[in-house]
Protein backbone atom coordinates (compact mmCIF):
# COMPACT_ATOMS: atom_id res chain seq x y z
CA UNK A 1 0.00 0.00 0.00
CA UNK A 2 1.12 3.49 -0.81
CA UNK A 3 2.47 5.66 1.97
CA UNK A 4 1.10 9.12 2.70
CA UNK A 5 4.44 10.73 1.81
CA UNK A 6 4.31 9.06 -1.62
CA UNK A 7 0.75 10.31 -2.11
CA UNK A 8 1.80 13.83 -1.11
CA UNK A 9 4.63 13.70 -3.65
CA UNK A 10 2.33 12.57 -6.46
CA UNK A 11 -0.14 15.34 -5.70
CA UNK A 12 2.62 17.97 -5.63
CA UNK A 13 3.93 16.73 -9.00
CA UNK A 14 0.51 16.68 -10.64
CA UNK A 15 -1.97 18.73 -8.58
CA UNK A 16 -4.62 18.41 -11.29
CA UNK A 17 -4.91 14.68 -10.44
CA UNK A 18 -5.39 15.10 -6.68
CA UNK A 19 -8.91 13.65 -6.64
CA UNK A 20 -7.91 10.50 -8.50
CA UNK A 21 -4.82 9.96 -6.36
CA UNK A 22 -6.70 10.36 -3.08
CA UNK A 23 -9.53 8.10 -4.30
CA UNK A 24 -7.03 5.39 -5.27
CA UNK A 25 -5.26 5.71 -1.93
CA UNK A 26 -8.51 5.51 0.05
CA UNK A 27 -9.76 2.58 -2.03
CA UNK A 28 -6.54 0.69 -1.45
CA UNK A 29 -6.74 1.34 2.28
CA UNK A 30 -10.37 0.16 2.44
CA UNK A 31 -9.48 -2.98 0.47
CA UNK A 32 -6.66 -3.88 2.86
CA UNK A 33 -8.87 -3.23 5.88
CA UNK A 34 -11.64 -5.47 4.50
CA UNK A 35 -9.09 -8.25 3.81
CA UNK A 36 -7.83 -8.07 7.39
CA UNK A 37 -11.35 -8.14 8.82
CA UNK A 38 -12.37 -11.16 6.75
CA UNK A 39 -9.15 -13.01 7.57
CA UNK A 40 -9.93 -12.66 11.29
CA UNK A 41 -13.38 -14.21 10.81
CA UNK A 42 -12.05 -17.18 8.83
Secondary structure, 3 states (H helix, E strand, C coil): CCCHHHHHHHHHHCHHHHHHHHHHHHHHHHHHHHHHHHHHHC
